[in-house]
Amino acid sequence: MSEKSTLRIVQVKSAIGCNRRQRATLRGMGIRRLNQTVELEDTRAVRGMIGKVRHLVVVLEGQSDAG
């Protein structure tokens, strides 16, 4: 069985003052408030979303516990 790689994404900076598209990207990742952590599958689409808001988030790489 192959383990699916996941990313933990934490919003560490406020989206106030950011443009509408960046706020929408955070919402698309499931982040709604400061210091919230979400765990998403490591895909190209998610990596692209992280790239758009890299100044607002911290990314922690890990493996999922699905066993």
PyMOL commands that set and color helices and strands:
alter all, ss='L'
color gray80, all
select helices_A, chain A and resi 20-29+44-52
alter helices_A, ss='H'
color red, helices_A
select strands_A, chain A and resi 5-11+37-41+57-63
alter strands_A, ss='S'
color yellow, strands_A
deselect
rebuild
show_as cartoon
